[in-house]
Amino acid sequence: MPRRAASAEPADRRATIRDVAKAAGVSIATVSRVLGGTYPTAAATRTRVMRAVRDLDYVVNSHARALAGISTKSVAIVVSSVVSPFYAHVAQAVETQAAQEGRLCLISTTGGDLRRELGALKLMLEEHAEAVILIGNVVDNDEYRRRVGEYARALAAAGSQLVLCGRPAPGPDVPAIVVDYDNTGGARAATGHLLSAGHRRILYLGHKPGYTTSEGRIAGYREALAAHGVPEDPGLVLAGGALERQEGYRLMRERLRAAEPDFTAVFAANDQLAAGGRQALHEHGLRIPEDISLMGYDDLPPATDIGLTTTHVPHDELGRTAVRLALQRDRAGGADDHVVLGTHVVVRQSVRPLTG
């Protein structure tokens, strides 16, 4: 067997698909097709690729090979966190649909770190994932669009498909599928529900400036106020950091410590913030909905447990649709590039009409 040339890299470094492509003098996509065995390839090309595989001791899809008898095809999920209920529910739907389609599901978390996100995409290329699904909130700027465009083109060249789930489309010429939901419409309906109940002083809890999910929701809040002829009071918008329960509690507690409430209702940017705000209101001696009405967004735990009126996001259908569209494109040669799912208000016990 040929001896490897001396290298400064660690001796136990696992060869990658890029190493094989370089040694064989072909593209990554060609290596992927030869190893997958599903595309016709010239005999000479196949020989070069397989020789490089042997020389480099390249292990094809090592995770799948370890699971003998299970399909080697896979779908990958890349999320910021699996602790967040939003990400967890969409990721679970992706896994469920992937299993029904006979695919393994790979998952990687980034913690919002762009370097980890890039590393995850490289790993999914090496694992020959048929689709890579990026889920969740981002800052939509030129850097985001450039980065995602590069991801999409690299995946397409390797025979894979990028799907953006709950993320904005990076541009018309980028080979990516977008599966989104009516984020702004849902916030407009939620605020409209409070306005229709007679509330005019509505506190917005938990705006995170610059992030797509948050910007879409506060846009809906503002649109509803304008449609009802209610001037926006910037003092009723509480901006914060993480869209989490403890942040909702902190923001509401600080507001109540500063002054007695000058609002009759609260629209929280998500259900986690609403739960934190609810705790702070209760500690201040305020009842929901008798003293303050409360509205959330997402329709995830703890909304049902606390009787929270909220906006339903179709988390399950988001994940399932992302997988279906990616695999349909692979089978049929085409699919919708941009799908927007609907949202709607779920009425529970946390909002009451104002009288007088």
C-alpha contacts under 8 A as a table, 3 or more apart, distances in Angstrom:
res1	aa1	res2	aa2	distance
1	M	55	D	7.25
2	P	55	D	6.60
4	R	55	D	7.78
4	R	56	L	7.88
7	S	10	P	7.83
9	E	13	R	7.09
10	P	13	R	5.44
14	R	58	Y	7.31
15	A	19	D	6.11
15	A	20	V	7.50
15	A	56	L	6.31
15	A	57	D	7.09
15	A	58	Y	5.42
15	A	59	V	7.74
16	T	19	D	5.21
16	T	20	V	6.62
16	T	58	Y	6.92
16	T	126	E	6.44
17	I	20	V	5.08
17	I	21	A	6.19
17	I	28	I	6.53
17	I	31	V	7.20
17	I	32	S	7.87
17	I	58	Y	7.85
17	I	126	E	5.60
18	R	21	A	5.04
18	R	22	K	6.12
18	R	28	I	6.13
18	R	126	E	7.93
19	D	22	K	5.20
19	D	23	A	6.15
19	D	56	L	8.00
20	V	23	A	5.17
20	V	24	A	6.08
20	V	31	V	7.31
20	V	49	V	6.89
20	V	52	A	5.57
20	V	53	V	6.10
20	V	56	L	7.27
20	V	58	Y	7.55
21	A	24	A	5.22
21	A	25	G	5.85
21	A	26	V	5.09
21	A	27	S	5.51
21	A	28	I	5.42
21	A	30	T	7.82
21	A	31	V	6.10
21	A	49	V	7.27
22	K	25	G	5.08
22	K	26	V	6.52
22	K	27	S	7.63
23	A	49	V	7.99
23	A	52	A	5.86
24	A	48	R	5.28
24	A	49	V	5.25
24	A	51	R	7.78
24	A	52	A	5.80
26	V	30	T	6.31
26	V	31	V	7.13
26	V	49	V	7.96
27	S	30	T	5.19
27	S	31	V	6.54
28	I	31	V	5.15
28	I	32	S	6.20
28	I	157	A	7.65
28	I	158	A	6.00
29	A	32	S	5.04
29	A	33	R	6.24
29	A	157	A	5.67
29	A	158	A	3.96
29	A	159	G	6.23
30	T	33	R	5.11
30	T	34	V	6.19
30	T	158	A	7.68
31	V	34	V	5.18
31	V	35	L	6.15
31	V	49	V	6.43
32	S	35	L	5.30
32	S	36	G	5.93
32	S	128	H	6.81
32	S	158	A	6.62
32	S	159	G	7.67
33	R	36	G	5.02
33	R	37	G	6.05
33	R	38	T	6.51
33	R	39	Y	5.68
33	R	41	T	7.79
33	R	159	G	7.97
34	V	37	G	5.27
34	V	38	T	7.64
34	V	39	Y	7.05
34	V	41	T	6.70
34	V	46	R	6.17
34	V	49	V	7.40
35	L	60	V	7.56
36	G	39	Y	7.56
37	G	40	P	7.70
41	T	45	T	6.78
41	T	46	R	6.39
42	A	45	T	5.28
42	A	46	R	6.24
43	A	46	R	5.12
43	A	47	T	6.15
44	A	47	T	5.10
44	A	48	R	6.36
45	T	48	R	5.22
45	T	49	V	6.28
46	R	49	V	5.17
46	R	50	M	6.12
47	T	50	M	5.27
47	T	51	R	6.05
48	R	51	R	5.16
48	R	52	A	6.27
49	V	52	A	5.17
49	V	53	V	6.25
50	M	53	V	4.89
50	M	54	R	6.27
51	R	54	R	5.20
51	R	55	D	6.13
52	A	55	D	5.04
52	A	56	L	5.96
53	V	56	L	5.40
53	V	57	D	5.85
53	V	58	Y	5.01
53	V	59	V	7.85
54	R	57	D	5.07
54	R	58	Y	6.63
55	D	58	Y	7.86
59	V	62	S	5.73
60	V	65	R	7.52
60	V	127	E	7.84
61	N	64	A	5.57
61	N	65	R	6.17
61	N	72	T	7.32
61	N	126	E	7.78
61	N	127	E	5.40
61	N	128	H	7.52
62	S	65	R	5.05
62	S	66	A	6.24
63	H	66	A	5.36
63	H	67	L	6.90
64	A	67	L	5.21
64	A	68	A	7.33
64	A	70	I	7.07
64	A	71	S	7.32
64	A	72	T	5.30
64	A	104	L	7.99
65	R	68	A	5.84
65	R	72	T	7.25
67	L	70	I	5.84
71	S	74	S	7.89
71	S	102	G	6.64
71	S	103	R	6.29
71	S	104	L	6.99
72	T	103	R	7.37
72	T	104	L	7.17
73	K	102	G	7.73
73	K	103	R	5.29
73	K	104	L	6.32
73	K	128	H	7.78
73	K	129	A	6.73
73	K	130	E	6.83
74	S	98	A	7.77
74	S	103	R	4.76
74	S	104	L	4.46
74	S	105	C	5.60
74	S	106	L	6.97
74	S	128	H	7.54
74	S	129	A	4.94
74	S	130	E	5.92
74	S	131	A	7.50
75	V	98	A	6.64
75	V	103	R	6.46
75	V	104	L	6.28
75	V	105	C	5.02
75	V	106	L	6.23
75	V	129	A	5.31
75	V	130	E	5.68
75	V	131	A	5.07
75	V	132	V	6.17
75	V	133	I	7.79
75	V	323	V	7.70
76	A	105	C	5.64
76	A	106	L	4.52
76	A	107	I	5.68
76	A	108	S	7.88
76	A	124	M	6.84
76	A	129	A	6.18
76	A	130	E	7.91
76	A	131	A	6.16
76	A	132	V	4.68
76	A	133	I	6.06
77	I	91	A	6.94
77	I	94	V	7.77
77	I	105	C	7.41
77	I	106	L	6.15
77	I	107	I	4.69
77	I	108	S	6.30
77	I	132	V	5.91
77	I	133	I	4.86
77	I	134	L	6.18
77	I	135	I	7.42
78	V	107	I	5.93
78	V	108	S	4.94
78	V	109	T	5.81
78	V	110	T	7.28
78	V	117	E	7.38
78	V	120	A	7.15
78	V	132	V	7.29
78	V	133	I	6.12
78	V	134	L	4.97
78	V	135	I	6.40
79	V	82	V	7.09
79	V	87	Y	6.81
79	V	107	I	7.83
79	V	108	S	6.47
79	V	109	T	4.97
79	V	110	T	6.23
79	V	111	G	7.84
79	V	134	L	6.24
79	V	135	I	5.36
79	V	136	G	6.88
80	S	87	Y	7.84
80	S	109	T	5.18
80	S	110	T	4.72
80	S	111	G	4.55
80	S	112	G	5.11
80	S	135	I	7.83
80	S	136	G	7.53
81	S	84	S	6.08
81	S	87	Y	6.71
81	S	88	A	7.85
81	S	109	T	5.50
81	S	110	T	6.85
81	S	111	G	5.87
82	V	85	P	7.49
82	V	87	Y	5.87
82	V	88	A	5.04
82	V	91	A	7.99
82	V	109	T	7.17
83	V	87	Y	7.49
83	V	88	A	6.53
84	S	87	Y	5.49
84	S	88	A	6.04
85	P	88	A	4.99
85	P	89	H	5.98
85	P	300	L	6.97
85	P	301	P	7.52
86	F	89	H	5.52
86	F	90	V	6.44
86	F	298	D	7.60
86	F	300	L	7.52
86	F	315	H	7.37
87	Y	90	V	5.34
87	Y	91	A	5.94
87	Y	135	I	7.06
87	Y	136	G	7.01
88	A	91	A	5.12
88	A	92	Q	6.04
89	H	92	Q	5.12
89	H	93	A	6.36
89	H	315	H	6.09
89	H	316	D	6.74
90	V	93	A	5.15
90	V	94	V	6.34
90	V	135	I	7.96
90	V	315	H	5.07
90	V	316	D	5.84
90	V	318	L	6.50
90	V	319	G	4.97
91	A	94	V	5.02
91	A	95	E	6.26
91	A	319	G	6.44
92	Q	95	E	5.10
92	Q	96	T	6.15
92	Q	316	D	7.79
92	Q	319	G	7.56
93	A	96	T	5.06
93	A	97	Q	6.18
93	A	315	H	7.44
93	A	316	D	4.99
93	A	317	E	7.29
93	A	318	L	7.66
93	A	319	G	4.76
93	A	320	R	5.56
94	V	97	Q	5.34
94	V	98	A	6.00
94	V	316	D	7.95
94	V	319	G	4.40
94	V	320	R	5.35
94	V	322	A	7.28
94	V	323	V	6.30
95	E	98	A	5.05
95	E	99	A	6.12
95	E	104	L	7.94
95	E	105	C	5.72
96	T	99	A	5.25
96	T	100	Q	6.40
96	T	320	R	7.59
97	Q	100	Q	5.04
97	Q	101	E	6.26
97	Q	319	G	7.68
97	Q	320	R	5.32
97	Q	323	V	6.57
97	Q	324	R	7.60
98	A	101	E	5.02
98	A	102	G	6.33
98	A	103	R	5.05
98	A	104	L	6.62
98	A	105	C	6.49
98	A	320	R	7.99
98	A	323	V	6.50
99	A	102	G	5.00
99	A	103	R	5.25
99	A	104	L	6.42
99	A	105	C	7.51
100	Q	103	R	7.45
108	S	120	A	6.34
109	T	116	R	7.93
109	T	117	E	7.79
110	T	113	D	5.44
110	T	114	L	7.37
110	T	116	R	5.20
110	T	117	E	5.46
110	T	120	A	7.89
111	G	116	R	7.92
112	G	117	E	7.71
113	D	116	R	5.36
113	D	117	E	6.34
114	L	117	E	4.88
114	L	118	L	6.22
115	R	118	L	5.15
115	R	119	G	6.20
116	R	119	G	4.92
116	R	120	A	6.09
117	E	120	A	5.10
117	E	121	L	6.37
118	L	121	L	5.15
118	L	122	K	6.34
119	G	122	K	5.14
119	G	123	L	6.27
120	A	123	L	5.10
120	A	124	M	6.25
121	L	124	M	5.12
121	L	125	L	6.31
121	L	132	V	7.74
121	L	151	Y	7.27
122	K	125	L	5.11
122	K	126	E	6.45
123	L	126	E	5.11
123	L	127	E	6.25
124	M	127	E	4.93
124	M	128	H	6.21
124	M	129	A	5.67
124	M	132	V	7.26
125	L	128	H	5.18
125	L	129	A	6.47
125	L	155	L	6.75
125	L	158	A	7.16
125	L	160	S	7.99
126	E	129	A	7.97
128	H	158	A	7.68
128	H	160	S	7.33
129	A	132	V	6.66
129	A	160	S	6.46
130	E	159	G	7.16
130	E	160	S	4.68
130	E	161	Q	6.29
130	E	326	A	7.99
130	E	327	L	7.64
131	A	160	S	5.34
131	A	161	Q	4.52
131	A	162	L	5.82
131	A	163	V	7.05
131	A	323	V	7.69
131	A	326	A	6.22
131	A	327	L	7.61
132	V	160	S	7.49
132	V	161	Q	6.24
132	V	162	L	5.05
132	V	163	V	6.12
133	I	162	L	6.06
133	I	163	V	4.63
133	I	164	L	5.88
133	I	165	C	6.66
133	I	322	A	7.30
134	L	162	L	7.66
134	L	163	V	6.26
134	L	164	L	5.07
134	L	165	C	5.96
134	L	167	R	7.80
135	I	164	L	6.27
135	I	165	C	4.75
135	I	166	G	6.01
135	I	167	R	6.74
136	G	165	C	6.46
136	G	166	G	5.19
136	G	167	R	5.77
137	N	166	G	7.06
137	N	167	R	6.37
137	N	211	Y	6.31
137	N	212	T	5.91
137	N	213	T	5.67
138	V	167	R	6.98
138	V	211	Y	5.36
138	V	212	T	5.76
138	V	213	T	7.68
139	V	144	Y	7.02
139	V	210	G	5.68
139	V	211	Y	4.62
139	V	212	T	5.97
140	D	144	Y	5.86
140	D	145	R	7.20
140	D	168	P	7.23
140	D	210	G	7.53
140	D	211	Y	7.02
140	D	212	T	6.39
141	N	144	Y	5.29
141	N	145	R	6.42
142	D	145	R	5.19
142	D	146	R	6.11
143	E	146	R	5.13
143	E	147	R	6.04
144	Y	147	R	5.19
144	Y	148	V	6.06
144	Y	170	P	7.47
145	R	148	V	5.31
145	R	149	G	5.96
145	R	169	A	7.98
145	R	170	P	4.52
145	R	171	G	7.08
146	R	149	G	5.14
146	R	150	E	6.38
146	R	170	P	7.58
147	R	150	E	5.26
147	R	151	Y	6.41
148	V	151	Y	4.94
148	V	152	A	6.11
148	V	170	P	6.59
149	G	152	A	5.19
149	G	153	R	6.27
149	G	170	P	6.58
149	G	171	G	7.87
149	G	174	V	5.59
149	G	175	P	7.80
150	E	153	R	5.31
150	E	154	A	6.11
151	Y	154	A	5.28
151	Y	155	L	6.16
151	Y	162	L	7.49
152	A	155	L	5.26
152	A	156	A	6.10
152	A	161	Q	7.03
152	A	162	L	5.37
152	A	174	V	6.56
152	A	175	P	5.73
152	A	176	A	5.93
153	R	156	A	5.03
153	R	157	A	6.11
153	R	174	V	7.16
153	R	175	P	6.50
154	A	157	A	5.19
154	A	158	A	6.49
155	L	158	A	5.13
155	L	159	G	6.35
155	L	160	S	4.82
155	L	161	Q	5.90
155	L	162	L	6.65
156	A	159	G	5.02
156	A	160	S	5.04
156	A	161	Q	5.76
156	A	162	L	7.68
156	A	175	P	7.10
157	A	160	S	7.30
161	Q	175	P	7.72
161	Q	176	A	6.76
161	Q	177	I	7.86
161	Q	326	A	6.33
162	L	175	P	7.35
162	L	176	A	5.03
162	L	177	I	6.43
162	L	326	A	7.84
163	V	176	A	5.63
163	V	177	I	4.68
163	V	178	V	5.80
163	V	179	V	7.34
163	V	322	A	6.49
163	V	326	A	7.03
164	L	167	R	5.40
164	L	168	P	7.24
164	L	169	A	7.33
164	L	176	A	7.07
164	L	177	I	6.14
164	L	178	V	4.75
164	L	179	V	6.21
164	L	322	A	7.99
165	C	178	V	6.01
165	C	179	V	4.87
165	C	180	D	5.86
165	C	318	L	6.96
165	C	319	G	7.52
165	C	322	A	6.80
166	G	178	V	7.65
166	G	179	V	6.26
166	G	180	D	4.60
166	G	181	Y	6.74
166	G	318	L	7.99
167	R	178	V	7.22
167	R	179	V	7.80
167	R	180	D	6.78
167	R	212	T	7.51
168	P	178	V	7.20
168	P	180	D	7.82
168	P	212	T	7.68
169	A	172	P	7.85
169	A	176	A	7.76
169	A	178	V	6.18
170	P	174	V	6.79
171	G	174	V	5.71
176	A	337	D	6.92
177	I	322	A	7.96
177	I	325	L	7.71
177	I	326	A	7.37
177	I	336	D	7.30
177	I	337	D	4.60
177	I	338	H	5.96
178	V	322	A	7.92
178	V	337	D	6.01
178	V	338	H	4.63
178	V	339	V	6.26
179	V	318	L	6.53
179	V	321	T	7.18
179	V	322	A	6.11
179	V	338	H	5.95
179	V	339	V	4.91
179	V	340	V	6.09
179	V	341	L	7.74
180	D	318	L	7.11
180	D	338	H	7.64
180	D	339	V	6.11
180	D	340	V	4.71
180	D	341	L	6.19
181	Y	313	V	7.25
181	Y	314	P	7.62
181	Y	318	L	7.78
181	Y	339	V	7.97
181	Y	340	V	4.81
181	Y	341	L	4.36
181	Y	342	G	5.77
181	Y	343	T	6.86
182	D	185	G	5.24
182	D	186	G	6.05
182	D	340	V	6.36
182	D	341	L	6.20
182	D	342	G	5.47
182	D	343	T	5.94
183	N	186	G	5.32
183	N	187	A	6.56
183	N	213	T	7.05
183	N	216	G	5.82
183	N	217	R	6.09
183	N	220	G	7.97
183	N	343	T	7.48
184	T	187	A	5.22
184	T	188	R	6.15
184	T	216	G	4.75
184	T	217	R	5.03
184	T	218	I	7.59
184	T	219	A	6.20
184	T	220	G	4.56
185	G	188	R	4.99
185	G	189	A	6.15
185	G	220	G	6.03
185	G	343	T	7.36
186	G	189	A	5.15
186	G	190	A	6.20
186	G	217	R	7.57
186	G	220	G	7.22
186	G	311	T	6.11
186	G	312	H	7.91
186	G	343	T	5.43
186	G	344	H	6.11
186	G	345	V	7.29
187	A	190	A	4.97
187	A	191	T	6.12
187	A	216	G	7.92
187	A	217	R	5.10
187	A	218	I	7.16
187	A	219	A	7.76
187	A	220	G	4.68
187	A	221	Y	5.68
187	A	297	Y	7.60
187	A	311	T	7.41
188	R	191	T	5.33
188	R	192	G	5.95
188	R	217	R	7.70
188	R	219	A	7.82
188	R	220	G	4.03
188	R	221	Y	5.26
188	R	222	R	7.69
188	R	223	E	6.36
188	R	224	A	5.14
189	A	192	G	4.89
189	A	193	H	6.09
189	A	220	G	7.75
189	A	224	A	7.47
189	A	344	H	7.34
189	A	345	V	6.77
190	A	193	H	5.13
190	A	194	L	6.72
190	A	221	Y	7.85
190	A	267	F	7.70
190	A	295	M	7.11
190	A	297	Y	7.99
190	A	310	T	7.02
190	A	311	T	6.39
190	A	345	V	6.25
191	T	194	L	5.22
191	T	195	L	6.24
191	T	220	G	7.67
191	T	221	Y	5.60
191	T	224	A	6.03
191	T	225	L	7.51
191	T	267	F	6.99
192	G	195	L	4.92
192	G	196	S	5.92
192	G	224	A	5.63
192	G	225	L	7.69
193	H	196	S	5.17
193	H	197	A	6.41
194	L	197	A	5.10
194	L	198	G	6.77
194	L	199	H	5.66
194	L	202	I	7.88
194	L	265	A	7.33
194	L	295	M	7.95
194	L	351	V	7.44
195	L	198	G	5.19
195	L	199	H	4.89
195	L	200	R	6.19
195	L	225	L	7.87
195	L	228	H	7.52
196	S	199	H	7.23
197	A	352	R	6.83
197	A	353	P	4.36
197	A	354	L	6.20
198	G	353	P	6.02
198	G	354	L	5.26
198	G	355	T	7.65
199	H	202	I	6.65
199	H	264	T	6.37
199	H	265	A	6.57
199	H	353	P	7.62
199	H	354	L	6.52
200	R	230	V	6.83
200	R	263	F	7.98
200	R	264	T	7.61
201	R	236	L	7.83
201	R	262	D	7.21
201	R	263	F	4.61
201	R	264	T	5.76
201	R	265	A	6.61
202	I	236	L	6.92
202	I	263	F	5.73
202	I	264	T	6.34
202	I	265	A	4.82
202	I	266	V	5.40
202	I	267	F	6.71
203	L	236	L	4.70
203	L	237	V	6.05
203	L	238	L	7.59
203	L	263	F	6.24
203	L	265	A	6.22
203	L	266	V	4.61
203	L	267	F	6.05
204	Y	207	H	7.29
204	Y	218	I	7.88
204	Y	236	L	6.09
204	Y	237	V	4.76
204	Y	238	L	6.11
204	Y	266	V	6.00
204	Y	267	F	4.99
204	Y	268	A	5.82
204	Y	269	A	7.25
205	L	237	V	6.42
205	L	238	L	5.19
205	L	239	A	7.08
205	L	248	G	6.91
205	L	251	L	7.56
205	L	252	M	7.72
205	L	266	V	6.79
205	L	267	F	6.08
205	L	268	A	4.47
205	L	269	A	6.05
205	L	273	L	7.19
205	L	274	A	7.72
205	L	277	G	7.92
206	G	237	V	7.80
206	G	238	L	5.64
206	G	239	A	5.14
206	G	240	G	5.32
206	G	241	G	7.56
206	G	243	L	6.58
206	G	247	E	7.59
206	G	248	G	6.47
206	G	251	L	7.57
206	G	268	A	6.31
206	G	269	A	5.61
206	G	273	L	6.73
207	H	214	S	5.89
207	H	215	E	7.64
207	H	218	I	7.07
207	H	237	V	7.15
207	H	238	L	6.25
207	H	239	A	4.37
207	H	240	G	5.93
207	H	241	G	7.94
207	H	269	A	6.64
208	K	211	Y	6.23
208	K	214	S	5.61
208	K	215	E	7.41
208	K	239	A	5.84
208	K	240	G	5.70
208	K	241	G	5.92
208	K	242	A	7.55
208	K	243	L	7.61
209	P	214	S	6.83
209	P	215	E	6.51
209	P	239	A	7.37
210	G	214	S	7.55
210	G	215	E	6.45
211	Y	214	S	5.51
211	Y	215	E	5.93
212	T	215	E	5.13
212	T	216	G	6.02
213	T	216	G	5.30
213	T	217	R	6.38
214	S	217	R	5.20
214	S	218	I	6.26
214	S	269	A	6.97
215	E	218	I	5.38
215	E	219	A	6.06
216	G	219	A	5.14
216	G	220	G	6.48
217	R	220	G	5.17
217	R	221	Y	6.41
217	R	269	A	6.84
218	I	221	Y	4.87
218	I	222	R	6.20
218	I	269	A	7.88
219	A	222	R	5.17
219	A	223	E	6.14
220	G	223	E	5.03
220	G	224	A	6.21
221	Y	224	A	5.37
221	Y	225	L	6.42
222	R	225	L	5.16
222	R	226	A	6.21
222	R	232	E	6.97
223	E	226	A	5.15
223	E	227	A	6.10
224	A	227	A	5.04
224	A	228	H	6.34
225	L	228	H	5.29
225	L	229	G	6.20
225	L	230	V	4.96
225	L	231	P	6.66
225	L	232	E	6.75
226	A	229	G	4.98
226	A	230	V	5.75
226	A	231	P	6.72
226	A	232	E	7.81
227	A	230	V	7.66
233	D	236	L	5.56
233	D	237	V	7.54
234	P	237	V	5.52
235	G	238	L	7.54
236	L	263	F	7.95
238	L	251	L	6.90
240	G	243	L	7.75
240	G	247	E	7.02
240	G	251	L	7.22
241	G	247	E	7.12
242	A	247	E	6.45
243	L	247	E	6.65
243	L	248	G	7.58
243	L	269	A	7.58
243	L	270	N	7.17
243	L	272	Q	7.16
243	L	273	L	6.29
244	E	247	E	5.41
244	E	248	G	6.57
244	E	272	Q	5.32
244	E	273	L	5.48
244	E	276	G	7.95
245	R	248	G	5.24
245	R	249	Y	6.38
245	R	272	Q	4.48
245	R	273	L	4.66
245	R	274	A	7.28
245	R	275	A	6.07
245	R	276	G	4.57
245	R	277	G	7.78
246	Q	249	Y	5.02
246	Q	250	R	6.12
246	Q	273	L	7.36
246	Q	276	G	5.72
247	E	250	R	5.02
247	E	251	L	6.06
247	E	273	L	6.54
247	E	276	G	6.97
248	G	251	L	5.31
248	G	252	M	6.13
248	G	272	Q	7.35
248	G	273	L	4.13
248	G	274	A	6.41
248	G	275	A	7.25
248	G	276	G	4.52
248	G	277	G	4.85
249	Y	252	M	5.38
249	Y	253	R	5.95
249	Y	273	L	7.16
249	Y	275	A	7.70
249	Y	276	G	3.95
249	Y	277	G	4.63
249	Y	278	R	7.48
249	Y	279	Q	6.55
249	Y	280	A	5.49
250	R	253	R	5.21
250	R	254	E	6.12
250	R	276	G	7.65
250	R	277	G	7.79
250	R	280	A	7.83
251	L	254	E	5.34
251	L	255	R	6.26
251	L	277	G	7.49
252	M	255	R	5.07
252	M	256	L	6.18
252	M	276	G	7.93
252	M	277	G	5.35
252	M	280	A	6.01
252	M	281	L	7.27
253	R	256	L	5.21
253	R	257	R	6.12
253	R	277	G	7.61
253	R	280	A	5.31
253	R	281	L	7.50
254	E	257	R	5.11
254	E	258	A	6.25
255	R	258	A	5.25
255	R	259	A	6.53
255	R	261	P	7.94
256	L	259	A	5.35
256	L	260	E	5.75
256	L	261	P	6.39
256	L	281	L	7.98
256	L	284	H	7.45
257	R	260	E	7.50
261	P	264	T	7.71
263	F	266	V	7.58
263	F	292	I	7.79
264	T	291	D	7.15
264	T	292	I	5.12
264	T	293	S	6.42
265	A	292	I	5.21
265	A	293	S	4.43
265	A	294	L	5.73
265	A	295	M	7.79
266	V	292	I	7.29
266	V	293	S	6.22
266	V	294	L	4.86
266	V	295	M	6.06
267	F	274	A	7.73
267	F	294	L	6.14
267	F	295	M	4.70
267	F	296	G	5.98
268	A	271	D	6.89
268	A	273	L	5.92
268	A	274	A	5.14
268	A	294	L	7.64
268	A	295	M	6.08
268	A	296	G	4.96
268	A	297	Y	6.82
269	A	273	L	6.66
269	A	274	A	7.58
269	A	296	G	6.43
269	A	297	Y	5.97
270	N	273	L	5.51
270	N	274	A	6.32
270	N	296	G	5.20
270	N	297	Y	4.21
270	N	298	D	5.90
271	D	274	A	4.81
271	D	275	A	6.15
271	D	296	G	4.75
271	D	297	Y	5.31
271	D	298	D	6.18
271	D	299	D	6.83
271	D	300	L	6.79
271	D	301	P	7.46
271	D	302	P	6.94
271	D	303	A	6.19
271	D	310	T	7.46
272	Q	275	A	5.18
272	Q	276	G	6.48
272	Q	302	P	7.29
273	L	276	G	5.16
273	L	277	G	6.08
273	L	296	G	7.83
274	A	277	G	5.03
274	A	278	R	5.96
274	A	294	L	7.28
274	A	295	M	7.11
274	A	296	G	5.62
275	A	278	R	5.05
275	A	279	Q	6.42
275	A	302	P	7.19
275	A	303	A	7.95
276	G	279	Q	5.28
276	G	280	A	6.56
277	G	280	A	5.18
277	G	281	L	6.21
278	R	281	L	5.09
278	R	282	H	6.19
278	R	288	I	7.79
278	R	294	L	7.77
279	Q	282	H	5.15
279	Q	283	E	6.23
280	A	283	E	5.11
280	A	284	H	6.29
281	L	284	H	5.10
281	L	285	G	6.55
281	L	286	L	5.29
281	L	287	R	7.24
282	H	285	G	5.08
282	H	286	L	5.12
282	H	287	R	6.16
282	H	288	I	7.98
283	E	286	L	7.36
286	L	291	D	5.83
286	L	292	I	6.99
287	R	290	E	5.43
287	R	291	D	5.10
287	R	292	I	6.43
288	I	291	D	5.86
288	I	292	I	5.30
288	I	293	S	5.79
288	I	294	L	6.98
288	I	350	S	5.94
288	I	351	V	7.64
289	P	292	I	5.08
289	P	293	S	4.49
289	P	294	L	6.87
289	P	349	Q	7.35
289	P	350	S	5.01
289	P	351	V	5.41
289	P	352	R	5.83
290	E	293	S	7.22
290	E	352	R	7.15
292	I	351	V	7.92
293	S	350	S	5.69
293	S	351	V	4.47
293	S	352	R	6.19
294	L	308	L	7.17
294	L	309	T	7.15
294	L	350	S	5.38
294	L	351	V	5.81
295	M	308	L	6.60
295	M	309	T	5.31
295	M	310	T	5.39
295	M	350	S	6.97
295	M	351	V	7.07
296	G	299	D	7.58
296	G	303	A	7.76
296	G	308	L	6.75
296	G	309	T	6.32
296	G	310	T	4.34
296	G	311	T	6.55
297	Y	310	T	4.91
297	Y	311	T	4.59
297	Y	312	H	6.79
297	Y	313	V	7.86
298	D	310	T	6.74
298	D	311	T	5.49
298	D	312	H	5.13
298	D	313	V	5.11
299	D	303	A	5.84
299	D	304	T	7.62
299	D	310	T	5.80
299	D	311	T	5.87
299	D	312	H	4.71
299	D	313	V	6.51
299	D	346	V	7.65
300	L	303	A	5.68
300	L	304	T	7.42
301	P	304	T	6.24
301	P	305	D	7.02
302	P	305	D	5.28
302	P	306	I	6.29
303	A	306	I	5.59
303	A	307	G	6.01
303	A	308	L	4.80
303	A	309	T	7.40
303	A	310	T	7.34
304	T	307	G	5.18
304	T	308	L	6.29
305	D	308	L	7.76
307	G	348	R	5.33
307	G	349	Q	5.21
307	G	350	S	6.20
308	L	347	V	7.70
308	L	348	R	5.63
308	L	349	Q	6.22
308	L	350	S	5.24
309	T	345	V	7.41
309	T	346	V	5.68
309	T	347	V	4.70
309	T	348	R	4.60
309	T	349	Q	6.40
309	T	350	S	5.63
309	T	351	V	6.72
310	T	345	V	5.76
310	T	346	V	5.34
310	T	347	V	6.75
310	T	348	R	7.86
311	T	343	T	6.70
311	T	344	H	5.48
311	T	345	V	4.33
311	T	346	V	5.79
312	H	343	T	5.56
312	H	344	H	5.36
312	H	345	V	6.02
312	H	346	V	6.36
313	V	342	G	7.63
313	V	343	T	5.39
313	V	344	H	7.47
314	P	317	E	5.41
314	P	318	L	6.10
314	P	341	L	7.28
314	P	342	G	7.47
314	P	343	T	6.92
315	H	318	L	5.10
315	H	319	G	6.51
316	D	319	G	5.50
316	D	320	R	6.25
317	E	320	R	5.04
317	E	321	T	5.69
318	L	321	T	5.36
318	L	322	A	6.20
318	L	341	L	7.60
319	G	322	A	5.23
319	G	323	V	6.61
320	R	323	V	5.37
320	R	324	R	6.20
321	T	324	R	5.02
321	T	325	L	5.96
322	A	325	L	5.54
322	A	326	A	6.28
323	V	326	A	5.28
323	V	327	L	6.24
324	R	327	L	5.37
324	R	328	Q	5.91
325	L	328	Q	5.03
325	L	329	R	6.13
325	L	335	A	6.01
325	L	336	D	7.22
326	A	329	R	5.42
326	A	330	D	6.61
326	A	335	A	7.71
327	L	330	D	4.97
327	L	331	R	6.25
328	Q	331	R	5.05
328	Q	332	A	5.63
328	Q	333	G	7.37
328	Q	334	G	6.97
328	Q	335	A	6.43
329	R	332	A	5.34
329	R	333	G	4.82
329	R	334	G	4.39
329	R	335	A	5.09
330	D	333	G	5.70
330	D	334	G	7.42
332	A	335	A	7.84
336	D	339	V	6.72
348	R	351	V	7.54
349	Q	352	R	7.71
